[in-house]
Amino acid sequence: MLKEIASIVLDNVDGITRAWVDELRGTDRTEIHNQLLTAEIVNGMKATLASLADAIGAGESADNRSAPEVLIAPSVEPPVKPRPRSRGTAPLARPIQRALQAASSHGKIRHAQDFQIHEVIYEYVVLRQILWETIRANASPETHRRMAEVVPYIDRLLDELVLTTVESFYSASVRDLEKRAIRDPLTQLYNKEYFTQRLGEEMRRSLRTGDPLTIAMIDMDLLKEINDTYGHQAGDAVIVAVAHTIQETCRRSDVPCRYGGDEFAVILPETTKTQARFFAERVLRSVRNVSVPMRAANDKVAGTGTPSTSTTGKLPLMAPVPSVSMGIATFPEDARNPETLLAKADAALYRAKRGGKNRVSY
């Protein structure tokens, strides 16, 4: 009987998926579903159903409990000897594992599409209803008579899919919240709070190991002129470009952050002041080579934010990013605690500013 039900599901994968899509498009969020029932979602559901059908036919589930014993009587055919695997090739995942992987992907995608958890669960309510309608419409009289034997087993498989999707959805939510808690939303660098926490941790580690620790404070020069000429949206684009350049210059162990509006800070573990000088020079050199497309603020119709007719069709100006100034301080050479180390780096930064900008001071 399991083989028959598996065959029904497998033969009707397209029809079940199409009915599922049509049902979701008839909900209160019709427009949202029209946009977010993407090919990735639809094809993913087809893959889930196909693997589910294989799992039903094999009488397996994720918790290693099989279907009721009466449903999986020994085959009268001789067992098939498994074909030898080539050396180095991995075994194929069990059908239920493939189904659960597809369900996990569904949860991640729905989180990325800003779905609510009750909407994700509702999708499975609809799927379960359509799946059972399809099975009952195509099952033989004998299968209908014994349907009560198999309902708990298939419902358990569907429950496992729902739980996997929900767990994946919530895991993505938690990771997103953790990322938002420590990342600056504009630049995606670490934020000031995380920088302060990590600075204390790295200084304690430096005390234990005896390795030097250096921090670099970085401030953009003449950002106000960019904002006045091109507007604050262009200023944000420049900040993002500088942030990306700093991040590209950092090692994996470094901790770059956006410390303030146009100010950045970088923790450089196991780095002497001399070694930090090479980092600083790379940042200064890289920033000089960056430019950002933008349109002058006075080229827009006053109060509308749209280009005037005199500039419509013109290519945006590739404006150079303003230079940066940097201040560097090293533990324990310059300071013995985080507050003093930050103050020393900040003082060095302002010496670089007073010295003519576009330079590094120690």
C-alpha positions, 0 to 999 in steps of 0.5 A: 500500500505504501508503494501505491501511495508513493506512486500517487504522490510522485505522479501528481507532484506538478498537480499538487504544487500547482494547486498549492500555488493557486490556493496561496494566491487566493489568500489575503496576501494575494499580491505578496504571494504573486511576487514571492512564489518564485521559481525557487520556492515552487521548484523547491516544493516539487523537490520536497514532494518527490523526496517525500514520495520516495520516503513513503515508498521506503517506509522511513522517517527522520526519527528512524521509526518505520511505517506500521509493520503491517504495511511493509510486509517482506517482499516475495522477490529476492533481495537486490544486492547493492551495487558497489560504490566507487571509491571516494564517492559519498552515498546518496542521502536517504529520501527523507533526508533530501525532503528535510533538506528541501524543507530547511531551504524553504524556511530560509528562503521564506525568512529572507522574503520577510514572511511571518511564521504563521504564514509559513505554517499555513503553507503546510496546512494547505499542502497537507490538505491538497496532498490527502485530497490527491491521495484519496482521489487516486487510491484503489478501493483496497487502499481506501479500506486500509487508509487508517493504517497509514494516515498516522505515518504520513502525517508524521512525515509531514510534521517532520517537514513542518518542524524542519522548516520552522526550525530553519526559519527561526535559526535564520531569524536568530542569526539575523538578530545577532548580526543586527546587534553587532553590525552597523546597518549602513556599512555592515562593519561591526558597530561601536558597542561590539568594538568596545567589547572586542577591544577589552577581550583582545587586550586581556588576550594580549596580556596573557600571550604577551603579543602587541595589540594596535588600534587604528582610528580613521576619519574621513576628510571633507565629507561635509563638502560631499554632502553639500555638493551631492547630498547626504545620500551620496555622502552615505554612498561614500561612507559605504565605499570607504568602509568596504575599502577598509574591510578589504584591507583588513586581515581575517583576525582584524576587527573593523567597525564604524565608530561614528558618522564618518569615523572608523576604528580597527583592532589589529591583534598581534600587530606592532606599531611598525606593522600597523604603519604598513596597514595604514599606508595600504588604507590611505593608498586604497582610498585614494583610488576609490570613486563613487558615481553621484549627481550634484545636488543642484542638478535636481529640481528643488524639493523633488529629489529628481533630476531637472530636464537640463541633466536628464540622461546625463551619466552620473559624475564619478566623484573621488572619495575624500581622503582619510586621516588616521591615528594609531596607538599600541598596547602596552606601549602607549596605554595599559587600558582600553579607555587610554588606548582609545584616547591616544589613538584619537589624539594621534588622529587629530594630529594627522588632521592638523598636519594637513589630512590624508596622512597617518600619525602615531 
